[in-house]
Amino acid sequence: MNLRQTRVQRLLAAIEADSAEDGASSSDTDLRAMFGALGPALLEASQATNEVEVTLQGLARAYGRPDIRVFVLPTLIIIEDPKTEKTAVFPATGEPLRLDQAGSIEELVHRAAAEQLDPAHVVSEVERITRLKPRFGFLLSLLGQVLLTLGFGMVMNPTPTAVPIYAALGLVVGLIVMIGSRVRTLSLVLPVLTAFLATVAVSLASQSVTEGNVLLLVAPALVSLLPGLTLTIAAVELTNGQIMAGASRLVYGFARLGLLAFGVYVGITVTGASLTENTSSDRLGAWAPWVGILLVGVGYYFSEVAPKRSLLWIVFALALAYAAQLLGHSLLGTELSGMVGALVAVPAIYLASHLRAAPPPAVMLTCAYWMLVPGALGFIGLSEAASGAAGAAGTLMQTIGSIVAIAIGMVLGTGISRDTGAAARAWNRHGAVTQTGVSSGPAAKSAEPQLRR
């Protein structure tokens, strides 16, 4: 009888051990699934691969699994778990998230780190956020495209004769982009088709209206297709040693620029227009770029479906980036103005995001990057090169230099924000220890998980 009881006890113990192992394996699987859902979402929110790695590794520490290794590429996430000796690969769709979705994903990441949310709940929340339908309809989104074109036009080339052209081109290009993006076959040639039609429309206009500035008039209308942000993120990744991610993203960005430039080249060839740029003396006043920034902010709010009550913060980020860039231009010249702009704007935006009414920093940073990135310069340079215009090489070199300068400013600005945040947390912990008289122990060693800041 004792022998039988012993065997039964051993059998029950073995069953309980197997159940515990299955539970641990299930928990590890859920954690990998959570990283596999958040990682691609962060990539689709226009974050650099090195920033996504920092975020996911911070989450791993928050969940008590600092041993989990994370590898991030622009199109996939690799999660390696030494505990189970298993590796999981999660692809990223590449479909960019809207501003409201990007903000919600960032809020979810910080909630998960602070509260250790159930991984399955986090996965379901990511799926819900990525499936959210835009709260603005077709007309408001189209209005956003028109305002974006008009705003960037007033920043780049604010002349009285160009303003109605910007509005008309914004309407036409907005219709093409919004309708063409829904048709898969048409979406493949959308950059070439859009650039071609916009160039033909401007080239056929009266010479007294266009003043020969075909590219300066076309560039603001194509702002939603310009890969300026992609090129800047590529430079940031290369600066941080992410060679594969940065190189592949850089190739994609220049390929996108090449398609747009090809569309312009075909349009100029068909119409026989000239690319000679004439500087008009009849320009609007110094107030024009600031009005343009306001229009860009409203345009982004509608076209990218920004979170509610974020309009003023978007305008703040745009104005801050532009003002810092002007400061850099006066101090260091045009090529390095973007570095000063990023170096000032990034820490200031992270600081402002701590205010209760502010949206997540991803929302403001994305808009600020668009005010800094020289995508239009690269587009103009490639178009001039394709048409054999003089000075094209200089414009391209200026674009590359500006991209590198902005990337360095972004890296330094992000590092300053992260270091000052860590110092502030350490100062607060020291103050709490001094007040309570506790010098050691778990309470003194606990800290808010460091993610992106």
N, C-alpha and C positions, 0 to 999 in steps of 0.2 A: 504493500500500500504506500509506503514511504517512497519507494522507487517510482511508482506511478505519479505520485504528487510532484516529485522532483522533476520528472519529465514534462509534466503539464506546465509547471512553473517556467521551465526553460523555454518551452514552446511559446508561452505567452510573452516572455521577455523578448524572444526573437521577433515576434509579431510587432510588439511595441517599438523595438529598435528600427524595424523596417518602416513603420509608420512615421517615426520621427525623421528618418532619412528622407522619405518621400516628401514630408512637410518642408524640410530644409531645402530640398531640391525645387519644390514648387515656389518657395519664397525667393530663391535665387533666380528662377526663371521669370517670376513677376518683376524683379528688379531689372533684369536685362530687358524685358519688354518695355518697362517704363523709360529706360534710357533710349531704347530703340524708337520710341514714340516721340520723346522730347527732342532728341538730337536732330532728326530730319526737320522737325518743325522750326527749330532755331535756325537751321541752315536756310530754310525757305523764308525766314524773317530777315534775310539779308545780313546775317552775322558771319564774321570770318571764322574759319575752321579752328584757329587757335583760341578764339573766344568761346566757341562751343565746347572745346575740350576742357577749358577752365571751368565752365559752368557744370558740365557733367561730372568732372572729378570732384568739384565742391559738393555736388549732390551725393556722390558715393561716400564721401567723408561724413556727411550729415546723416546718412543711413547706416553708419558703422561699417562700411565696406570700402575702406581706402585702398584695398588690394586690387580692386577691379580696375582693369586697364581699358582705356578708351582711345580709339584711333578714329579720327574724323577726316573724311575727304569730301569734296564738294557734292558728290552724288551718293555717298553712303556712309554709314556709321558701323564700326566694328567694335564689339564689346567682348572682351576676354575675361573670363572668370577663373582665376587660378584655383579657387576652392573646389569647383566642380570639373576643372580642366575642360571647359566647353567654351566655344567661341560662336557668337551670333553676329550675323550681318544683316543690316537693315538699310534698304535703299531709300534715297530721298527723291521725291518726284520731280523736284526742280520748279514746281509751280509756285511763284512768289505769293506770300500771304499779304493780305491787306493790312493797313495800319492797325485797325481794331483787333484783328486776329493776332498780329505780332505783339501788341500790348497785352492781350489776354494770356498768351503763351508765357511771356516774361513774368507776369503776375503769378501764374500757376507754378513756375519754377521756384520763385521765392517762397510761396506758401508751402510747397512740398519740402523745401529745405528747413523752414522754420517749424513746421508742424509734423514732419514725417508722415505725410499722407499715405494712405494705402496705395501701393503701386498700381493695382487694378483700377482704382478710382482715377489716378492721374492719367492712365492710358485712355480711359473713357472720356475724360475731360478734353484731352488732346483731340480725340476724334470728333467730339462735339464742336470744339472751336473751329477746326479746319472745315467743318461742314456748314458753318453758319452762313446764311445768305446775307448779302449786303443790304443795309437798311435804306440805301439810296437807290432810286430807280434809274431808268435809262436817261431821262432828261437831266437830272441833277448830275449824274456822272459825266454826261456830255458837256454840261456847263462847266464842270471842273476842268475838263480838257481845254476848253476855250480860255478859261481864266489862267491856266498854267501857261499856255502859249503867249497870251497877252502879257502876263507878268514877267516871264523870262525875256520876252522881247523888249520890254521897257527897261530891264536891267542891262541887256546887252547892247541894244541899239535904239535908244528912245528918240525917234524922230516923229514929227506929226504925221507925215505921209505914210509911215510904216504901221502906225497903230491900227487902222482899219484892215490892213493886210494881215496883221497878226490875228485879229479876231476872225477873219474869214478863213484863214488857213487852219486855225484851231478848230473851227466848226467842221471843216472838210476832213481833216486828219482824224479828229475825234470820231467821226462817223465811220471812217474806214477802219480804224483800229478796233472800235467796239463791235462792229459787225464782223470784220474779218477774223478776229480772234475766236469767234464762235464757230467758224467753218475751218475744219482741220486742214484741208487742202490749201485754202487761201492763207491760213496763218503761217505756212511754211515760207511763203514768198512775201509776207507782209512788209518787212523792212524795205525790200527793193521796190515793191509796188507803191508804198506810201511815199518814199523819197522821190520816186519818179513823178508821181502825180503832183506832189507839192512843187517840185522844181518846174514842171511844165506850166503849172498855174501861175507861178511868179514870173517865169520867163516870158510868157505871153502878155503880161500886163504892160502898161505904158512905161516907157523908159523914164519919163518924168516922175512917175510914182515910185518905181523901184530904185532909181538912181544907180542902177548897175549892181547893187548889193544883193545878188541872188542868194548867196550862201548865208549872209547875216539874216535874211528874211526867212529862209527855210529852216535854219537850225532850231529856233524856238518852237516851231510847229512839230518838230520831231523829238521833242524833249522826252516824251514817254518811251521812245524807242532807243534813245542814246544809252550806251552801256557805261556811262561815266562812273556810276556806283560800283559796277562789276570790276572795272579797271582799278579803282582805288582799293577795293577789298583785296584784289589780287596783289597789289603792292604791299598792303599790310601783311598778308600771309607770307610773302617772300621776305619781308623785313623780319618776321618772327621765325624764319627757318622752315616754314611750311612749303617746301619746294614743289612737291607734286601738286598740291592744291593751288598754290599761287601761279605756277606755270600754266596749268590747264585752264584756270579762270582767265589768265591774261590772254591766252590764245583765243578763247571764246569771245572775250571782249573785243579784241581787234578784228576777229572774223565778223562780228556784228557791225562794227564800224565799217568794215569793207563792204558789206552788203548795202548799207545805207549810202556809202560813197558811190557804189556802182549804180544805184538808182539815180543819184544826182547826175552822174556822168552820162547815163543814157538820156536823161531828160535834157541836159545841155546839148548833147549831140543832136537830138531830134529837133530842138528849137533853134539851135545855133546861137544861144545866148552867150554873153561874155561874163567871165568871173572877175572882171576888174572891180575892185572895191573903191568907192568914192566916199570920203569922209564928208558928211553933210555938216555945214555950219549951222543949219537951222535945226538944232537939237532942243529937246525939252530941258527944263531946268534941273538943278541938282535934286529936286524933290522926286523926279520921275523914277529912279531906281527904288526909292523907299515905297512909293505907291506900287511899283512892280512887286516888291516883296510881299506886301499885303495881299495882292492878287494871287501870287503864288501860294501863299498860305491858305487862302480860301479855296483855291483850285485843288490843292492837295487834300484838303478836308473832304471835299466832295468826290474827287476822282479815286482816291485811295481809301475812302471810307474810314476816316480817322475816328478814334473813340469819342464818345459824347463829352462835351465841355473841354475839348482839347484844342480848339481853334486858337485861342489866345496864346497857348503854350507853343503851338507850332509857329505862329508868327514871331514869338519871342526867340525861338531857336534859329529861325531864318535870319532875323535882323541881327542877332548876336554873331552868327557866322559871317554875315556880310560886313558888319562893322569891324570885326576882328581882321577880316581879310583886307579891308581898306587900310587898317593900321599896319598890317604887314607889308602892304604895297608901298606905303610911305617910308617904312623903315628899311626894308630889305629888297624891294623891287617886285616886279610881277611874278617871277618864277617861284619865289619863296613866300609869297603872300598867303598861299594856301596852308603852309606849315604853321604860320602864326595863327591863322584862322582856326585850324583844328586844335592847336595847342591851347587856345583860349576857350573855344566853344565846348570841347568835350568835358573838361572838368566842371565848367559852369553848368552844363546841362545835367550832369550827374548830381551836382549840388542842388540844383533846382528840383530834381525829381524826388528829393526827400520831403518836399512840401506836400501837405495832405491833398491839395487840390490838383497837383501835377499828375500827368499821365506817366506811364513807365518810360524810362529813358530811351528805350528802343524807338518809340514813336518820334520823339524830338530829334534823336540822333540821325535817323534816316532822312528826315527833312533837311537837317543841317548839312549832311553830306552832299545832298543834291545842290545846295547853294555853293559848296566848295569844289565839287568835282569838275574838271575841265573836259567833260565829254564833248561839248560843243566844239572846243578847240581841235580835238582829235578828229572829229567829223569834218571840220572845215579843212584841216590839213590834208587828210586823205582825199577829199574831193578835189582840192587844188592839185594834188599830186597826180590823180587820175586824169585830170584835164590838162596837165602840163603847165600849170600856172607857176610863175616865178615865186620863190619864197615859201613853197610848200614844205620843203625839208626843215626850214627853220621853225615853222609852225608845229610840225610833228615833234621836233626835239623839245620845243617849249612845253608841249603837252606831256611828254614823258617826264621831263623834269618837274613839272607841276604835280603830276601824280605821285612821284616819289616823295616830294616835299610834303604833300598832304598826308601820305602814309606815315612818314616819320612823325608829323605832328599828332596824328591820331594815336600812334603807339605811345608817344611820350605823354599825351593827355590822359589816355586810359591808365597808364602806369602811375601817374600822379594821383588820379582819382582812387585807384586801388590802394596805394600806399597811405594816402591821407585817411582813407576809410579804416584801414587796419590800425593806424596810429590812434584814431579817435576811439575805436573800440577798446584798444589797450588802455587808453587814458580813462575811459569810463569804468573798465574793470578794476583799475587801480584805485579809482575813487571809491568804488563800491566796497573794495576790500578794506580801505582805510577807515571808512565809516563804520563798517560792521566789526572791524578788528580781527578779521579772518585772514590768515596769511597763507593758507594752503588748503588743499582739499578739492573735491570735484567742483564745488561752486566757483572756486577761484579760477579753475582751469577751463570752465565752459566758456564758449564764445559763439556768437552768431556765425553760421557757416558762411565762408567767403565764397561768393559766386563770381559775378562779373565786376563787382566793385572792389 
